[in-house]
């Protein structure tokens, strides 16, 4: 048996078990039979030895008697025929071979016919061990007595044996006389037999003892045990060899099945278990295993590719990648590349076919041939299997041959078609979501997210040097849109925004790289910035188109736009930088008078940084006690006595000095700090009003405080205001809150509800800056207010702009008709005061009567009547 076969058997658990079984089944019988054979052999040897010893003792006894009688006859002949003399007898050749000495004795005088006495035997033991005893025979014949001494060679010759030890014992022998090999083994076999001399001789019987050892080693090269052992070993070895051959034939299929199973566990289902030889249960098992492994391998491969397709769908990978995964699996299984996926969109003249490229990627082929049925919109027939139809797009599988009904291929293709349909749905849904996420639903333009992506794409293309030259980002904000939206509502505002988007398309669309509406009334468009600066003509075309009135029946609305431009890469290298700088340039255009185009300059960024730093300082101004409240007097138009004051907040910056209110109030509203700041101003103003009210010299009994639209919208403001009024015991009519009309008409219903609640608490309401912009007259009868404040722009225009006085006259007439009080602000000359008095304005406010100042500075005005203070500070 080869060592490799033995190693294979010992490596197999089944082989080791079978080998142990064969060992037990072969070794036990062989050992048992060997032991039994050995015992039987030993028994047979014992019996044979005993029988042989018995026969040998008998033969030796008979021979001894025969030789003794032969000697007796010779001595009788000597007594009868050798004369009458006594003495030694000459030994003739006949006597010499038997006796060593013969002696005649005198004839005895015996009466006749006395019978002859029996022959007597005299035995004398040997003087040395192993020496033969001396045997003498006395014969009486014819009255003559003859004594003869036998030779040891003659008498004991038959007692010599190479296999037995023969011992003679008797009364005449002091010690047994033994001849033959020494037998000292405990297993020696002894037999004994009596030699009876009577009636031949006058001598007691002898005992003959034979001893033999039943050991075949005397006759064989090895002993019986070794012989039986060797025979058993040879038999066992032959049985082991035969069993090993059988075991090898059994373990080879098991090894093949084990190797196949381990390969399956490693995920290798391509290997086949091959068992050579005649068909048996093992070959049937191998065939079943191969079929099972192939089925499981195909199932796992299918599940794996389906899982990969699901993962690709979840990760929102392109539809082509999902198709590629499927085609890779089909090509590996069918060894052909004829399977493909056909996509036909209603927007395309021809469908496109996706097949697997040699490199394993999805290869797209355009303009494939289709039959008339497909061109007519019918489902494809033959080897084409429909997948899905979404809107204007149809998808189907194109196969080299149709799958057999109910076959595995049909089931696999069904699973693939489901995944492809899901992938198509997911891609379309993702496209719709992306469209919604990156586009403005009102205008169809890009939103801020889409704009950032478009600018990022242009930056990559410009950086790679594979696309157009550097580009310009134009940030546009509509001038006057807020007033239109406030005056006519959001529906009109939305129509205006759609019209602006349409004009933007017509003016810049052919050359624009991107157009967006990031928020509100802001628009951004991206233009290629050629070296000649022709993009500025496109920007001018946009501005000219927006200067045309917008028709929203029954209204004809005027618009304008402030624009800021930032160039790539001169003004920024990222989308955020470009948009931020263009936005900053746009705000600069607004601040410069609106309806202008401003190109970004680094100085603007420095101003923006300063603004951000100022905004940061504003958050710490209250805690640092940099804020303080000043009061501007309001006098009666007729008597010019101080009637009330308006509380105003001021900020003294430790480094920049006095910061204009227009600057930091806007910052406070943008950051939400206006809520905290507004309540602080109210507390300071009401606290001062309580002090004035306690001093009978002070005529101030009425206080006006500005209210931010954010404060009015704050749900917690009414409760906080009521708490302050209770704290300082403010009576009804003592506090007036000023709010701009634009803040009220954004949501008239809410404004009416909240202002009504404030008036119910005894707070007067004043409409500040009335007449600026588009005043919604139809809302005035609904708004709960007490005072109209004529904006200072009309007062400044008295004597300069003729319509200004007419507008002021109309405002006063409107207030009188609504039974409201009228306050004019910005009065700086006596002429302005006289005209307003003639219009029957109730109160006047301006530098003519006092600038905003602290409570201590106001004390010198308490006595002024009918005129201007001597030196208005």
C-alpha positions, 0 to 999 in steps of 0.5 A: 500500500502506498504511503499516499493512500495510507495518509489519505485514509488516516486523514479521513475520519471515516477512513480511520473509523473504517480502518479501526473497524476492519482492524477489530474485525480482522485482528480478533479472529486472527488472534483467536484462531492463532491462540486456539491453534497454538493451544491445540498444537501444544495439546497435540504435542503433549499427547504425542510426547506422552504416547511416544514416551510410553511406547519408548519405555515399553520398547526399552523394557522389552529390549532390556529383557531381550538382551538379558535373556540373550545373555542368559542363554549365552551363560547357560551354554557356557555352563553346559558346554565349556567344561567343568573347571571353575574360574574365568572363562575365555571370552570368545567373540560371541561372549565378548560383545555381551559380557565384559567378564564371565566366571565359572564356579564349581558345580553345586551338589544338588540332589536330582532332580532338583529344578534349576534355580532361577537366574539371578540379576545383581546390580551395583550402582555406579560410583560416578554420576551419569555412569552406568550401573554394573549388572551381573547375571548368575545362571545355574545350569547342570549344576554349574554356576556361571556369573557374567558381567554385562557390558554397558554398551550392550545392555544400555545401548537402547537407552540412548536417545537424542530426543528423550531422557530415559531413566531406570530406577528400582530397589537395587539402584540407589539412584536412577540411571538416566541416559539421553538429553537433559530435560529441565523445562517445566513443560516436559512430558514424563511417562513411566513403565514397569519392567517385570523380570519375573518369571525370567529372572530373580530380580525385582521390577525396574521402572523406566521413566521417559522425559521429552520436551514437546518443542518443535523448535528442535525440528523447525527454525522457529518455535510453535508460538513464533510460527503461529504468530508469524502466520497470524501476522501474515494473515493480518497483514494480508487482511489489512492490505485487502481492507486498505484497498477497500477503504481507499475505494471508499474514502476516495469518493468521501474525500472528493465529496469533502473537498467539494463541500469545503469549496462550497463553504469557501464560496467556490461553486464552479468545481465538480466532484468527479468519482471514477469507476463503476456507478454506485451510491457514491456516484449518485451522491456526487451527481446530486451534490454537483447539481445541488452545488450548481443550483446553490451557486447560481442562487447565491450569484443571483442573490449577490447581483440582486443585492448589488443592484439594490445597493446601487439603487439605494445609493442612487447610482445611474440606471446604466450602472444597474444595467451593467451589473445585470449584464455582467451576471448574464454574460458570465452565466450564458457566455454571450453578450447578445443580451441588452437593455433598450431605452426609448424616450418620447423625446428621442427619435431612436431608442438606445441599446445598452450592452456590455462592453468588452471592458465590463462597462455599460456600452451605449449604442444609439440609433438601433433598428426597431420594427414597425410595431415598436415604432407604433408604440406597441409592446415589442414581441419575440425576444423582447421582454418589457420592463417598465413604461414611465411617462414618455420612456419605455424600457425592455430587455432584448434577449438572443432567445426567449426563456423556457416557460417556468425555467430558472432563466425566466425566474431570474429575468423576472427578478432583473426586470423588477430591479430595473423597473425599481431603478428606473422609478428611483432614477426618475423620482430622484430626478424629480426630487433634484429638479424640485431641490434645485429649481424654483417652483414659481419661476422655473429658474434654479434656486440657490442650491442649483445655482451653487452647483451650476457655478461650481460646475463652471468653476471646474470647467474653467479651471480645467481649461476645457470650457468657456473663458472666465465668467461673470456672476450678476446679482439682481434685486428688484427695486420697488417690488416690496411696495408692489407686494405689500400694496397688491398682495402676493398673487400680484407679486408672484405674477410680477416675478414670473414676468421678470423671469420671462424677461430675463430669459429673453434678454440673457437666456441665449448666452446665460450659463445659468439663471436662478432666483435664490430668494424673494425678489432676487435673481442671479444669472451667470454670463461668459466674461469675454475679454471684450466685455460684451457681457455688459451688453447682456446686463444692460439688455436685462436692465432695459427690459426691466424698466418697461412697466409690468402689466398685471391687469388692471395694474401697470406697475413700474419696476427697476433693478439694482445689479452687482457683478463679480468676475471669476477668478478676479473676484472669487474662486468659490461659489460662495465668494462670487455670490457674496461679492456680487450681492455686496456690489448689488447692495452698494448699487441700492445704497447709491440710488437704485436702478444701477449696476455696480462691479465688485471692488475689494474696497466693498469687501472691506466695508462689508467686513466693517459692517460684520464687525459692527454687527458683532459689537452690537450684540455686546452694546447693551451689556457694555452700557453703550446704548442710551435713550434720547427724546425729541420734543413734539409741540402743538401746531398752534401754541408751540408748547411741548405736548409730547416727546418721541423716545429714540435709541442711540449707540455711542461706540467706544471706537467709532463714536455715534453710530447712525440709527439707520445702520444699527437698527437694521442690524438689530432687526436682521439679527433678532436683537431688536426684540431685546433692544426694543423692550430695553428702550420701552423700559427706559422711556416709561421709567423717564415718563414716570419721573416727569409725571411726578414733577409738576414743572414738566409738561410732558404727559404723552410719550411716543416709542417706535415699534419694530414689525418684528416686535409686533409679530412677537407673540410674547411682546403684548405680555411684556408691554403690559408688565412694563405699563403696570410696573410704571403705572402708565395710564391709557393714552400716555403711551403711543407706539409708532409703526410703519404702514408697510409692516401693517399691510403685509398681513392685515388681519394679524395686524388688526388683531394685535393692534386692537389688543394693544389699543384695548390696553390703552396704547395709542397707535401711530402710522409712521412715514405715511405717504411713502411708497404705495399706501393701501387706502382700502386698509386704512378703515380697518387698521386700528390707529390714532395718529398719522405721521406725515413723512419728513420727505414731504415737509422737506419738499415744501417750496421746492416740489409743488406736489409735496404740499398737495400730498400733505394737504391730502393726508391731513384731509384723509386723517380728518375724515377718519377722525385721526390726529396728524403729526408732521416730522422733519420741521426745520424752518418757520415757513414749514411750521406755518404751512403745516399749522395752516393745514391744521396739523395737530403736532409738529416735530423737528430740529426747529423745536429741538433735536433728540436729546437727553432728559436733562437737556430737555429741561430748558425747553419746558418754559418755551412758548410761541417760538423757537428756543434761543439755541436749539442744540 
